[in-house]
Amino acid sequence: MASGDEYDARYLAGIAQFNAGDYFAAHEVWEELWRDCPERDRGFYQSLIQAAVALYHRQRGNTHGAERLFRSAIAKSAAYPALYYGVRTPTLWADIAVALQTPKLDSRPRIVLEPTSPPPAASSE
């Protein structure tokens, strides 16, 4: 099982910023992680980045951009299990969908890490 201390510090920092409602900062730190991560995780991190940017757009009143990025985030995450790196993505997407429909993001989604096994190590072949 992966515990908090087994995750990349940037992943956890992004989650903390996301949960605080600082979506732009979460996007920035996750983007740095995305550049360094193994290929198998790129789509997952990109889905989180897009979710954060969607919420950032919503905060700034760009509902069209928010919806477009949100749909893209869901599509990116479809290639991964419903529980990946501790994030139960169907729950996250449902919470974000609600938040995107509320005035001024009155409902702020949160990422709560659940115990999980990390994905298999990259093959050395």
C-alpha positions in Angstrom: 0.0 0.0 0.0 1.2 3.5 -0.8 1.3 5.9 2.1 1.6 9.6 2.0 5.4 9.4 2.4 5.7 7.2 -0.7 4.2 9.7 -3.0 6.2 12.4 -4.8 6.3 15.6 -2.7 5.1 17.6 -5.7 2.0 15.3 -6.0 1.2 15.9 -2.4 1.9 19.7 -2.7 -0.5 19.9 -5.6 -3.2 18.1 -3.7 -2.8 20.5 -0.8 -3.0 23.5 -3.1 -6.0 22.0 -4.9 -7.8 21.4 -1.6 -7.1 25.0 -0.5 -8.7 26.2 -3.7 -5.4 27.5 -5.2 -6.0 25.7 -8.5 -3.4 27.6 -10.5 -0.7 26.7 -8.0 -1.8 23.1 -8.1 -1.6 23.1 -11.9 1.9 24.6 -11.8 3.4 22.0 -9.4 1.6 19.1 -11.1 2.9 20.3 -14.4 6.5 20.1 -13.1 5.8 16.5 -11.9 4.1 15.6 -15.2 7.3 16.6 -17.1 9.4 14.2 -14.9 7.0 11.3 -14.5 7.1 7.9 -16.2 5.2 7.6 -19.4 2.6 5.4 -17.9 1.5 8.1 -15.4 1.5 11.1 -17.8 -2.2 10.9 -18.7 -3.2 10.6 -15.0 -1.3 13.7 -14.0 -2.5 15.5 -17.1 -6.1 14.8 -16.0 -5.4 16.4 -12.6 -3.7 19.4 -14.3 -6.7 19.9 -16.5 -9.1 19.5 -13.6 -7.3 22.2 -11.7 -7.2 24.5 -14.7 -10.9 23.9 -15.3 -11.7 25.0 -11.8 -9.3 28.0 -12.2 -11.2 29.0 -15.4 -14.5 28.6 -13.5 -13.3 30.9 -10.7 -12.5 33.5 -13.4 -15.9 33.2 -15.1 -14.8 31.2 -18.1 -17.5 28.5 -17.9 -16.9 27.4 -21.5 -13.2 26.8 -21.0 -13.9 25.1 -17.7 -16.3 22.6 -19.2 -14.0 21.9 -22.1 -11.0 21.1 -19.9 -13.2 19.1 -17.5 -14.4 16.9 -20.3 -10.8 16.4 -21.5 -9.7 15.5 -17.9 -12.3 12.8 -17.7 -11.3 11.4 -21.0 -7.6 11.3 -20.1 -8.4 9.5 -16.8 -10.5 6.8 -18.5 -7.3 4.9 -19.3 -6.6 4.4 -15.6 -8.2 2.4 -12.8 -10.9 4.2 -10.8 -8.5 4.3 -7.8 -5.1 5.5 -9.0 -2.3 6.9 -6.7 -4.9 7.1 -4.0 -7.4 9.2 -5.9 -10.9 7.7 -6.6 -11.4 9.6 -9.8 -15.1 8.9 -10.4 -15.8 10.6 -7.0 -13.4 13.5 -7.9 -15.1 14.0 -11.3 -18.6 14.0 -9.7 -17.5 16.6 -7.1 -15.9 18.8 -9.7 -19.0 18.5 -11.9 -21.1 19.8 -9.0 -18.6 22.6 -8.3 -18.6 23.8 -11.9 -22.4 24.2 -11.7 -22.4 26.3 -8.5 -22.1 30.1 -8.4 -18.5 31.2 -7.6 -17.5 27.6 -6.8 -19.5 27.5 -3.6 -18.9 23.8 -3.5 -15.1 23.2 -3.5 -14.0 19.7 -4.4 -11.3 18.0 -2.4 -8.9 15.2 -3.1 -8.8 12.7 -0.3 -6.1 10.0 -0.7 -7.2 6.5 -0.1 -4.8 3.6 0.6 -3.7 2.0 -2.6 -1.0 0.0 -4.2 1.2 2.0 -6.6 1.2 1.0 -10.2 3.7 -1.7 -11.3 7.3 -0.5 -11.8 8.3 0.3 -15.3 9.6 -2.7 -17.2 13.3 -2.9 -17.7 12.8 -4.7 -21.1 
